Amino acid sequence: MTDTSAPLALYVHWPFCVSKCPYCDFNSHVRESVDQARWRDALLADLAHEAAVLPGRRLGSIFFGGGTPSLMPPETVAAIIDAAAKAWAFEDGIEITLEANPSSVEAARFADIARAGVNRVSLGLQALDDEALVFLGRAHGVDEGLAALATAQAAFARVSFDLIYARPGQSLEAWEAELRRAIGFGTEHLSLYQLAIEPGTRFATLAAKGQLTIPDADMGADLFEMTRAITAAAGLPAYEISNHARPGAESRHNLTYWRYRDYAGVGPGAHGRRGGLATLRYKKPENWLAALDRNGNGMEREDRLDPADRAIEALLMGLRIGEGIDLDRIAALADGAPPIDARALDRIVQQGLAEREGNRLRVTEAGMPVLEAILREIVA
């Protein structure tokens, strides 16, 4: 069951960074030099493949992720947007987002990136404390980051930025002050993530040696609940477990993922979901380029998802957002009953961790801090 009337989303992955952050497990790579012309042509070729297998769709959003897409030449950004416009009809008010580092060098490109067609930027500020930025391996300081934020707000119609909290030794009071300062900059959207120790990262190595300890689960829950209360009171309620926005300013692109709609992914390591297929590009940049040379696209795998897997994916994604899921749609994806343990769900509802209203199921404020445990309980 694929709803081709819903707008399509396009994700474009730029895999390069100046340096690798110690907490990052994203598909990012450091290279001494990048052949910009070759990479522009390669991304356009990968996009052309997706356009050929998804004809006649309307495009609701484009997202340049990474890596550090603000390192892309604005000419490359423009070429990709132009190619997408030729391939698909654009929805009115299409959202075109680019992730950016808040360095002065990259901020100097913001006006050109906006002229290329980007109308929303997501800045990786990550902290409003210089010591924390050093700890997180960021190359910018607070002053440089805030100058980049001001430049972004002048260049783009829509601006979001990221912060990482639940850092080692961070108190409730310190995070409250940092969060209130962040809200004061007036952006329409904030992405607020608790620090997690991801496998394969430098932080994971330090944690294994006992040299890094993040706040325990109880402290993490207190920080999470305070974050949601403060942002809601400021008019930026959580619409997803880590994302907060003024009403109407939610990320249209990310909602496509969470609502389990079709999206095309191009570039190294990019995932896609289209027509019941799960697509995956080669992750290593050199392998992706080699696949393009061989096959005209960077595809590593293209797997048909069975109905049960699609229903479970839609369930896992949809319960992350405040609006929850339509159980009838989950059942339709499953070609039968939703893949939910009814007894476990009844317990969760009785405990006040989730609620049902007609055919709609959503996780409550009380349930969001323990969402992963809820999902483990109810997925049949």
Legacy VTK file of the C-alpha trace (Angstrom):
# vtk DataFile Version 3.0
C-alpha trace
ASCII
DATASET POLYDATA
POINTS 380 float
0.000 0.000 0.000
1.687 3.183 -1.191
-0.013 6.565 -1.117
1.368 8.218 -4.253
-0.895 11.207 -3.712
1.205 12.276 -0.716
4.174 14.545 -1.523
7.528 12.861 -2.038
10.608 13.933 -0.072
14.193 13.969 -1.368
17.233 13.448 0.862
20.708 14.338 -0.478
23.744 13.181 1.514
27.019 15.102 1.457
29.478 12.860 3.332
32.404 15.178 4.051
33.380 17.022 7.223
36.396 19.073 8.232
36.808 16.820 11.291
34.959 13.961 12.988
33.117 14.864 16.197
33.664 12.376 19.054
29.937 11.715 19.557
29.044 11.345 15.875
28.068 8.011 14.316
26.695 9.555 11.106
28.129 8.683 7.710
30.762 11.435 7.671
34.308 11.325 6.350
37.367 13.558 6.399
39.283 13.848 3.116
42.260 16.071 2.248
40.544 17.199 -0.941
37.246 16.715 -2.777
36.848 16.798 -6.556
33.860 19.121 -6.527
32.990 18.773 -10.212
32.996 14.988 -10.001
30.834 15.004 -6.889
28.315 17.369 -8.426
28.001 15.143 -11.500
27.771 12.013 -9.361
24.982 13.370 -7.150
23.069 14.492 -10.231
23.423 11.022 -11.761
22.182 9.351 -8.573
19.242 11.771 -8.475
18.419 11.018 -12.108
18.086 7.324 -11.227
15.536 8.076 -8.512
13.650 10.433 -10.813
13.383 7.692 -13.441
11.797 5.201 -11.019
9.505 7.797 -9.379
7.870 9.604 -12.300
4.897 11.876 -11.917
5.299 12.592 -8.204
5.082 15.967 -6.467
8.023 16.979 -4.287
7.241 18.473 -0.886
10.733 18.820 0.557
14.451 18.514 -0.134
16.941 17.984 2.681
20.715 18.321 2.289
22.218 16.310 5.147
25.612 15.011 6.081
28.362 15.218 6.859
28.533 18.964 6.469
26.468 20.083 3.458
27.416 23.726 4.031
30.807 22.702 2.626
29.115 22.082 -0.742
29.677 24.781 -3.339
26.463 26.800 -3.736
26.621 25.971 -7.454
26.246 22.281 -6.610
23.294 22.993 -4.329
21.649 25.010 -7.123
22.298 22.281 -9.712
20.653 19.628 -7.525
17.610 21.804 -6.818
17.280 22.592 -10.527
17.514 18.895 -11.425
14.857 18.036 -8.833
12.584 20.738 -10.265
12.936 19.235 -13.734
12.236 15.729 -12.424
9.195 16.454 -10.248
6.558 19.137 -9.796
7.286 21.197 -6.692
4.586 21.624 -4.064
3.663 25.224 -3.340
5.980 26.446 -0.607
8.349 23.495 -0.944
10.678 23.215 2.045
14.381 23.044 1.085
16.653 22.549 4.099
20.441 22.473 4.361
22.388 21.446 7.462
25.221 23.844 8.248
28.102 24.246 10.623
28.117 27.635 12.365
31.613 28.651 11.334
32.382 32.078 9.907
33.743 30.495 6.697
30.520 28.583 6.043
28.285 31.450 7.171
29.898 33.573 4.456
28.232 31.240 1.927
24.729 31.547 3.370
23.561 34.302 1.018
24.724 32.304 -2.014
23.088 29.132 -0.651
19.828 31.026 -0.193
20.046 32.302 -3.767
20.536 28.692 -4.884
17.036 27.947 -3.580
17.500 26.816 0.034
14.833 28.382 2.253
15.506 26.659 5.564
18.790 26.053 7.393
19.558 23.793 10.343
22.608 24.953 12.308
24.719 22.600 14.403
25.397 24.974 17.298
25.310 22.009 19.749
26.029 24.099 22.878
26.081 27.673 24.166
29.092 27.064 26.379
32.689 27.229 25.155
33.964 24.429 27.417
31.135 22.182 26.269
31.943 22.917 22.619
35.562 21.867 23.190
34.346 18.687 24.906
32.043 17.970 21.936
34.917 18.432 19.489
33.357 21.431 17.777
35.626 23.806 15.873
33.568 26.927 16.622
33.140 28.911 19.817
29.938 30.412 21.170
30.557 33.885 19.731
31.322 32.526 16.265
28.268 30.263 16.420
25.936 33.080 17.403
27.335 35.307 14.664
26.557 32.512 12.182
23.048 32.244 13.629
22.482 35.964 13.065
23.746 35.620 9.485
21.421 32.657 8.921
18.421 34.536 10.282
19.126 37.351 7.833
19.586 35.010 4.850
16.865 32.363 5.292
13.137 32.479 5.841
13.297 29.588 8.300
16.037 28.704 10.798
16.500 25.829 13.233
19.448 24.893 15.395
20.601 21.862 17.378
21.715 21.628 20.991
23.055 18.600 22.844
22.206 18.302 26.542
22.620 15.724 29.314
26.341 16.308 29.047
28.653 14.984 31.798
28.211 17.034 34.961
25.462 19.237 33.499
22.980 20.308 36.165
19.288 21.022 35.732
19.962 24.676 36.497
22.748 24.977 33.931
20.659 23.371 31.188
17.647 25.532 32.045
19.736 28.683 31.664
21.223 27.475 28.366
17.829 26.456 26.999
16.162 29.739 27.942
18.998 31.615 26.263
18.523 29.492 23.124
14.785 30.201 23.031
15.549 33.902 23.298
17.148 33.952 19.839
13.687 33.622 18.336
14.090 30.736 15.896
10.983 28.819 14.895
12.437 25.364 15.527
14.869 23.699 17.948
16.302 20.176 17.835
17.316 19.194 21.369
19.126 15.883 21.765
20.326 14.068 24.852
23.963 13.023 24.530
24.143 9.310 23.756
27.195 7.075 23.606
27.022 5.577 20.126
29.017 2.440 19.186
32.151 3.079 17.166
32.608 6.682 18.283
35.498 8.173 20.249
33.122 8.773 23.146
32.297 5.047 23.164
36.001 4.268 23.509
36.335 6.710 26.398
33.210 5.356 28.096
34.539 1.782 27.825
37.691 2.922 29.630
35.659 4.573 32.383
36.816 8.017 31.281
33.387 9.346 30.300
30.100 9.100 32.189
26.862 10.713 31.094
23.927 11.443 33.434
21.999 8.387 34.617
18.486 7.524 33.493
16.766 9.399 36.329
18.713 12.586 35.652
18.129 12.165 31.930
14.375 11.893 32.525
14.392 15.033 34.688
16.277 16.957 31.988
13.911 15.650 29.300
10.757 16.602 31.204
12.086 20.061 32.033
13.035 20.604 28.387
9.516 19.820 27.201
7.913 21.998 29.863
10.087 25.043 29.111
9.747 24.804 25.335
5.982 24.307 25.549
5.606 27.360 27.789
7.664 29.370 25.280
5.400 28.424 22.353
7.757 25.771 20.943
6.058 22.531 21.987
7.615 19.162 21.243
6.043 17.628 18.138
8.536 14.753 18.121
10.621 13.272 20.892
13.583 15.657 20.293
12.113 18.347 18.033
10.273 21.488 19.068
8.586 24.077 16.871
6.140 26.903 16.724
2.815 25.600 15.333
3.172 25.377 11.556
6.994 25.477 11.643
7.557 21.739 12.023
10.101 20.162 9.664
8.016 19.014 6.717
10.821 16.758 5.548
11.254 14.941 8.846
7.494 14.551 9.214
7.616 12.584 5.952
9.852 10.039 7.701
7.812 9.910 10.896
4.520 9.644 9.002
6.053 6.853 6.927
5.609 8.430 3.518
7.806 7.883 0.454
11.218 9.512 0.276
14.079 9.143 -2.158
17.644 9.091 -0.837
20.710 9.896 -2.937
24.373 10.165 -2.025
26.645 7.882 0.037
24.818 5.864 2.679
21.440 7.438 1.907
18.352 5.401 2.768
15.046 5.595 0.921
11.527 4.222 1.168
9.470 4.123 -2.004
6.702 1.894 -3.247
7.280 -0.708 -0.552
11.035 -0.845 -1.261
13.837 -0.055 1.166
16.805 1.441 -0.685
20.346 1.846 0.584
23.305 3.489 -1.133
26.919 2.426 -0.578
28.189 4.138 2.555
31.868 4.758 1.822
32.254 7.640 -0.642
34.709 5.791 -2.863
32.485 2.704 -3.039
29.479 4.853 -3.906
31.392 6.526 -6.739
32.548 3.145 -8.036
28.948 1.874 -8.059
27.890 4.958 -10.027
30.610 4.287 -12.574
29.450 0.659 -12.905
25.694 0.996 -12.724
24.718 4.633 -13.147
23.539 4.818 -9.509
25.034 4.358 -6.061
22.661 1.610 -4.918
23.978 -1.137 -2.656
20.623 -2.763 -1.829
17.009 -2.515 -2.843
14.802 -4.771 -0.736
11.088 -5.457 -0.942
9.557 -4.990 2.514
6.852 -7.439 3.496
3.609 -6.007 4.913
4.470 -6.848 8.533
7.840 -5.086 8.312
6.260 -1.980 6.771
3.624 -1.858 9.493
6.229 -2.196 12.230
8.379 0.536 10.687
5.365 2.852 10.469
4.483 2.087 14.080
8.009 2.703 15.372
8.320 5.971 13.476
4.809 7.266 14.081
4.789 6.935 17.851
7.761 9.307 18.039
5.505 12.231 17.104
2.881 13.854 19.250
0.077 13.219 16.757
0.669 9.456 17.017
-0.568 6.886 14.500
-3.754 5.856 12.726
-4.287 2.226 13.670
-6.387 1.635 10.547
-3.447 2.705 8.378
-1.079 0.425 10.315
-3.513 -2.453 9.770
-3.715 -1.667 6.057
0.075 -1.677 5.763
0.135 -5.032 7.561
-2.566 -6.486 5.274
-4.444 -7.443 8.421
-4.334 -6.764 12.142
-1.809 -4.177 13.383
1.387 -5.811 14.728
0.545 -4.743 18.278
0.325 -6.856 21.437
-3.190 -5.850 22.541
-2.716 -6.891 26.177
0.568 -5.012 26.468
-1.032 -1.950 24.905
-3.937 -2.098 27.361
-1.430 -2.106 30.241
0.440 0.859 28.765
-2.821 2.799 28.366
-3.949 1.959 31.915
-0.607 3.247 33.208
-1.202 6.564 31.445
1.780 6.130 29.106
-0.331 6.056 25.936
-3.879 6.945 24.980
-6.374 5.881 22.337
-8.984 8.098 20.783
-11.013 6.235 18.217
-8.520 4.694 15.784
-5.698 6.995 16.856
-2.936 5.916 19.242
-0.437 8.338 20.744
2.173 8.261 23.475
1.452 10.687 26.326
3.816 13.189 27.921
4.381 10.673 30.711
5.226 7.982 28.183
7.664 9.873 25.979
10.656 9.512 28.353
10.210 5.723 28.216
9.222 5.465 24.552
11.789 2.796 23.711
10.521 0.564 26.509
6.921 1.091 25.349
7.821 0.074 21.814
9.554 -3.071 23.040
6.405 -3.972 24.999
3.732 -3.417 22.385
5.318 -4.508 19.089
3.989 -8.004 18.498
LINES 1 381
380 0 1 2 3 4 5 6 7 8 9 10 11 12 13 14 15 16 17 18 19 20 21 22 23 24 25 26 27 28 29 30 31 32 33 34 35 36 37 38 39 40 41 42 43 44 45 46 47 48 49 50 51 52 53 54 55 56 57 58 59 60 61 62 63 64 65 66 67 68 69 70 71 72 73 74 75 76 77 78 79 80 81 82 83 84 85 86 87 88 89 90 91 92 93 94 95 96 97 98 99 100 101 102 103 104 105 106 107 108 109 110 111 112 113 114 115 116 117 118 119 120 121 122 123 124 125 126 127 128 129 130 131 132 133 134 135 136 137 138 139 140 141 142 143 144 145 146 147 148 149 150 151 152 153 154 155 156 157 158 159 160 161 162 163 164 165 166 167 168 169 170 171 172 173 174 175 176 177 178 179 180 181 182 183 184 185 186 187 188 189 190 191 192 193 194 195 196 197 198 199 200 201 202 203 204 205 206 207 208 209 210 211 212 213 214 215 216 217 218 219 220 221 222 223 224 225 226 227 228 229 230 231 232 233 234 235 236 237 238 239 240 241 242 243 244 245 246 247 248 249 250 251 252 253 254 255 256 257 258 259 260 261 262 263 264 265 266 267 268 269 270 271 272 273 274 275 276 277 278 279 280 281 282 283 284 285 286 287 288 289 290 291 292 293 294 295 296 297 298 299 300 301 302 303 304 305 306 307 308 309 310 311 312 313 314 315 316 317 318 319 320 321 322 323 324 325 326 327 328 329 330 331 332 333 334 335 336 337 338 339 340 341 342 343 344 345 346 347 348 349 350 351 352 353 354 355 356 357 358 359 360 361 362 363 364 365 366 367 368 369 370 371 372 373 374 375 376 377 378 379
